[in-house]
Amino acid sequence: MGKIPVEIIGDNEVKILEYLPEPKTKELEDKYLERCVPILYPEYFDQTVATSLCADKLQRKTTVTTLNAVKKIMKQEKMSAFERNKLDFLVRFTEAKLKGKGILLADYPWDECIADQIKQYGDEETAKAVCGKIKAESGGGSKTEKGK
């Protein structure tokens, strides 16, 4: 990893994350933080902020990995036309609510999405389907909000 340009230091989390190392497959959090935090601390941020940014990078990687697993499951399931239409409706409804709150779809944390959808629809299976489709349609890690 190269040196982080001074002009992106500050409140520019998305750009900063691009300069952090990618988490390795099945890497434990403490091992990843041992590799990542020294890149930011003490040169750029205090230890709390550095740890938070590294943890965010790890969470994003975990979310994308989880999304890929859900996509595989969804492809294996044979959904009827009615089920696909229902899922599309639920996703559009959820996307509209998120957009109204100013939430970037690609940055919507998987755990938060699941919790919100279980609260909304009452079951984990629907929650996983809705969140998986939202992540897939939003690029599963892209930094832009769908529709903007």
N, C-alpha and C positions, 0 to 999 in steps of 0.2 A: 504494500500500500504506500502510495506517495504521501507527501505532506499535504495537509488540508489547506486549501486557499483561505487566506484571512478574510476575504470578502464574504464567504459563506458562513463564517462563525457567527453565532448569535442565535436568532430565532428562525433558523432555516433547517429544521430537523431532516426533512426529506433529502436535501442535498448532502448533509453531513453523513447520513446513513450510507450513501453511495461509496464513501471512503472507508467504511468499516469492513473488516474481513467477513466473508460469507461463513455462516455456521456450517460445520461439517455434519454429514449424515450421522444421526444418533449421538451427536456431541452433547455431553452433559452441560447444563447451564454454568456451573462453576468453572469448568474448563474453558468454555467459550469466553466468559467474562475475564478470565486470566489472560487470554490472548487479546481481547478487545480493549479493555479499559486503559491499558498503558498507551494506546494510540491517542487517547483524548486527555488523559490525566497525567501530569499536572499542566501540560503545555497549553491546552485549550479550555478546559473546564475543571471545576472542582470534582471530587470523587463521586459525589452523589449524582450530579448531572451526567458524568461520564458513564457511570453504571446504568443509569436510566436509559441513556441512548443505546448502549450495547444490548440491554435487555429488550428494548423495543425492536432492534434489528433481529434478535433471536426469535422473538414472538412473531414477527412478520414471516420469517422463514418457516416456523412451525405452522402458521396459518396456511401458507401456500402448500406445504406438504400434506396437511389435513385435507385441504381442498382437493388436491389431486387424488387422494384416497376416496373421497366422496364422489368425485367424477367417475371413477372406475366403478363404484357401486351403482351409481345412477345409470351407467351404460349397460350394466348387466341386468338391471331390472327392466322388464317389459311393461311400459306404462300404456294404459289405454288412452285413446284420444281425449276422453273426459278428464283423466288424471293429469295429462299434459296441460290441458286448458286450465284446469284448476290451479296447477302449480304456476303457470304463466301469470294468471290473475293475482295469486298471492304475492308473487315476486313484484309485479307492477305496483301493487298496493303498498308493499313494504318500501320499494324504491321511492315512491312518491312521499311517503312519510319521512324517510331519511333525508331526501332532498329538501323538504320543508324545514328540517332541523339543521340544514347545512352540513350534513355528514357526508364525507367523501366515501363512496362505496368501497373503493379498493382499500381504504384505511379502516373500514368497519371491522373491529377485532372479531375473530371467529367465536370466541367464548361469549362476547357480548351479544353477537347476532343470535346465537343459539338460545341464550337466556331470554332475549327479547321475543323471539319467535315462539318459544314454549309458553311464555306468558300470554302472547297474543292468540295462539292456536291450540294450546293445551297438550300437544304431544311432541315428543322428541323426533319422531320420524319426519313429521311435516317440517319441523324446525330445521333439521339437517338438509332436507330437500330444498327449502327456500334459501337457506344460507349458501348452500353449494351452488345453486343456480345464480344467486346474486354475485358471488365471488367469480364464477366462471364468466358471467356477462360483463363484469367490471374489469376483467383482465387478470384477476387473481393476483394482484400485486402491483398493478399499474398505479400511477400516482394521479390519475385524472378522474374526475367524477363523470359518470356516464351521463351523456346528454349535454355536457358543457363543451 
